[in-house]
Amino acid sequence: MLFEPRSGRLAAWGNALLAGLVSPDEAVSSIVGEDAVHRVAGLPGESGPVGLTLALGRMRALGVGGLRVALPAPGHPLGLSGPPEFNARALEAQEAVVAVGAALGLVPEVAEAGPAGDVHVSVTWHVLPVREAPPADVPSLGEAERELAEALREATVVLTRLDVAASGPVAEAALSAYRARAEAGREALAPGYPARAVRVLALAQRVDLMVSLAYENGHGGAVAASEMAARAEALRPVERVARRALVAAYNSAVEERERD
């Protein structure tokens, strides 16, 4: 799963821009991040791909008042509402953004070029029609926070029992980098998000990091095929909880505005 999905950045900073809390330049810079360029293709009224600034302005003119995130996985259409064509594209990309106020969705296509250490990343967001309906399986922030607390305990127990707890130099380097980003005050969400969303997002990222390290940090003591299968089976629900919480956090600004 993506640790910091591009759909999350687009939704968070797009929501801040739509709410008038940041400038277009600040929003676009934060969405693009370390990528080289983002463009939007298939936008109604445009004959070809356009830049993010123009795209966000055009979406506002089309009636878009907010952006939601979807992070689907096989068997779990998290945040999606159809139609099947859009769901399939979103599932292939493992993420998407769904507009609120217009029947539009955006799915990223990522292209990389260049040698190792100097990779040029460009992103094209493809605009597709979506069904205006409640998104699938998205919890409230409160539900997500409770689920995460339990998932964190379960993940610790499972990884310890299977002898694949996050340890060793690779894991330590990843954890150190994560702590450094947090201590540096990296803005987890854009302006306009409730404090609880920031807390849920940080906890979801922590759980996600633990799961990713468990998958990537070798077999540990789980050398038998049956033990490796048991690890994957045990981690799958934990990973699902983390994805649900990420979506709840990124979508909370829209949910709060709709309640007001």
HURAUR-V975780 format. One record per residue. RES is the residue in one letter. SS is DSSP state (alpha for helix, beta for strand, coil for the rest). PHI is phi in degrees with one decimal (NA if undefined). Layout:
RES_SS_PHI + RES_SS_PHI
This chain:
M_coil_NA + L_coil_-71.6 + F_coil_-71.6 + E_coil_-132.5 + P_coil_-62.5 + R_alpha_-61.5 + S_alpha_-63.3 + G_alpha_-65.4 + R_alpha_-65.5 + L_alpha_-63.8 + A_alpha_-67.2 + A_alpha_-62.8 + W_alpha_-79.3 + G_alpha_-65.8 + N_alpha_-64.3 + A_alpha_-63.4 + L_alpha_-67.6 + L_alpha_-63.0 + A_coil_-86.1 + G_coil_76.0 + L_coil_-96.2 + V_coil_-139.4 + S_coil_-82.1 + P_alpha_-57.1 + D_alpha_-63.0 + E_alpha_-66.3 + A_alpha_-63.0 + V_alpha_-64.5 + S_alpha_-60.3 + S_alpha_-72.0 + I_alpha_-68.4 + V_alpha_-67.9 + G_coil_58.5 + E_coil_-90.5 + D_coil_-71.8 + A_coil_-79.5 + V_beta_-159.9 + H_beta_-122.9 + R_beta_-133.2 + V_beta_-122.4 + A_beta_-114.4 + G_coil_86.7 + L_coil_-72.0 + P_coil_-54.2 + G_coil_90.6 + E_coil_-118.1 + S_coil_-83.8 + G_coil_-154.1 + P_coil_-62.0 + V_beta_-131.4 + G_beta_-72.4 + L_alpha_-63.4 + T_alpha_-60.1 + L_alpha_-64.1 + A_alpha_-63.1 + L_alpha_-65.8 + G_alpha_-65.1 + R_alpha_-66.6 + M_alpha_-63.9 + R_alpha_-61.9 + A_alpha_-65.0 + L_coil_-81.0 + G_coil_103.8 + V_coil_-70.3 + G_coil_-111.6 + G_beta_-171.2 + L_beta_-133.1 + R_beta_-114.4 + V_beta_-103.4 + A_beta_-126.2 + L_coil_-129.6 + P_coil_-75.0 + A_beta_-140.3 + P_coil_-52.4 + G_coil_79.7 + H_beta_-145.0 + P_coil_-79.9 + L_coil_-58.2 + G_coil_87.6 + L_coil_-96.1 + S_coil_-138.9 + G_coil_93.2 + P_coil_-76.3 + P_alpha_-56.4 + E_alpha_-62.7 + F_alpha_-68.5 + N_alpha_-58.2 + A_alpha_-65.3 + R_alpha_-65.8 + A_alpha_-66.3 + L_alpha_-65.2 + E_alpha_-62.4 + A_alpha_-82.3 + Q_coil_67.7 + E_coil_-168.0 + A_beta_-167.2 + V_beta_-122.4 + V_beta_-116.7 + A_beta_-77.1 + V_beta_-107.5 + G_coil_104.3 + A_coil_-151.2 + A_coil_-81.7 + L_beta_-129.9 + G_beta_-132.8 + L_beta_-127.0 + V_beta_-120.4 + P_beta_-82.7 + E_beta_-119.8 + V_beta_-103.7 + A_beta_-122.8 + E_beta_-122.6 + A_beta_-147.9 + G_coil_108.5 + P_coil_-74.4 + A_coil_-57.3 + G_coil_91.8 + D_coil_-142.1 + V_coil_-83.6 + H_beta_-97.1 + V_beta_-109.1 + S_beta_-121.5 + V_beta_-125.7 + T_beta_-113.4 + W_beta_-91.8 + H_beta_-92.7 + V_beta_-89.1 + L_beta_-135.4 + P_beta_-69.8 + V_coil_-127.6 + R_coil_-88.7 + E_coil_-81.9 + A_coil_-155.7 + P_coil_-58.2 + P_coil_-69.4 + A_coil_-78.6 + D_coil_63.0 + V_coil_-94.0 + P_coil_-82.0 + S_coil_-74.6 + L_alpha_-60.4 + G_alpha_-62.1 + E_alpha_-61.4 + A_alpha_-62.5 + E_alpha_-65.5 + R_alpha_-66.2 + E_alpha_-62.1 + L_alpha_-65.9 + A_alpha_-59.0 + E_alpha_-68.9 + A_alpha_-63.8 + L_alpha_-64.1 + R_alpha_-65.1 + E_alpha_-63.9 + A_alpha_-62.3 + T_alpha_-62.1 + V_alpha_-64.6 + V_alpha_-63.7 + L_alpha_-66.2 + T_alpha_-67.7 + R_alpha_-62.0 + L_coil_-88.0 + D_coil_60.4 + V_coil_-129.1 + A_coil_-60.8 + A_coil_-63.1 + S_coil_-150.1 + G_coil_95.2 + P_alpha_-64.0 + V_alpha_-66.1 + A_alpha_-64.0 + E_alpha_-62.9 + A_alpha_-64.2 + A_alpha_-65.1 + L_alpha_-65.3 + S_alpha_-63.8 + A_alpha_-63.8 + Y_alpha_-63.2 + R_alpha_-64.2 + A_alpha_-62.2 + R_alpha_-64.0 + A_alpha_-66.9 + E_alpha_-68.4 + A_coil_-76.2 + G_coil_76.3 + R_coil_-57.3 + E_coil_-71.7 + A_coil_-71.9 + L_coil_-136.3 + A_coil_-77.1 + P_coil_-56.4 + G_coil_102.5 + Y_coil_-93.3 + P_coil_-68.7 + A_alpha_-58.7 + R_alpha_-63.1 + A_alpha_-65.3 + V_alpha_-62.8 + R_alpha_-65.2 + V_alpha_-64.9 + L_alpha_-61.3 + A_alpha_-62.4 + L_alpha_-69.4 + A_alpha_-62.5 + Q_alpha_-65.5 + R_alpha_-65.3 + V_alpha_-63.6 + D_alpha_-61.1 + L_alpha_-64.1 + M_alpha_-60.5 + V_alpha_-64.9 + S_alpha_-61.6 + L_alpha_-64.1 + A_alpha_-63.1 + Y_alpha_-74.4 + E_alpha_-98.3 + N_coil_-95.7 + G_coil_79.1 + H_coil_-88.7 + G_coil_55.9 + G_coil_-83.7 + A_coil_-86.6 + V_coil_-88.7 + A_coil_-74.1 + A_alpha_-58.7 + S_alpha_-65.2 + E_alpha_-71.4 + M_alpha_-65.2 + A_alpha_-66.1 + A_alpha_-64.7 + R_alpha_-62.5 + A_alpha_-61.1 + E_alpha_-65.3 + A_alpha_-73.0 + L_alpha_-82.9 + R_alpha_-57.5 + P_alpha_-67.1 + V_alpha_-66.6 + E_alpha_-62.2 + R_alpha_-63.2 + V_alpha_-61.0 + A_alpha_-62.9 + R_alpha_-65.6 + R_alpha_-60.1 + A_alpha_-70.3 + L_alpha_-58.9 + V_alpha_-63.7 + A_alpha_-60.9 + A_alpha_-66.8 + Y_alpha_-65.9 + N_alpha_-89.1 + S_alpha_-65.4 + A_alpha_-63.9 + V_alpha_-67.9 + E_alpha_-61.5 + E_alpha_-66.3 + R_alpha_-64.7 + E_alpha_-69.5 + R_alpha_-78.4 + D_coil_-69.9
